[in-house]
Amino acid sequence: MYATVAQSGDLGYTHGSFQLSRTNAKGQSVTKSGHYVCIWEKRADSRKWKCVVESTIFGP
């Protein structure tokens, strides 16, 4: 995972790759991989970070 925060300190983003594995209804193992990005905003009321936009792309 990679993360960057704006100089203002109230906006940032993370991005990286992922791999998901599960068992389907036939009992077979299924694996998918891809990339994601999330835009984070620091909430003024609580000073906690919240992901406000997220995008996932499956594939190599």
Secondary structure, 3 states (H helix, E strand, C coil): CEEEECCCCCEEEEEEEEEEEEECCCCCEEEEEEEEEEEEEECCCCCCEEEEEEEEEECC
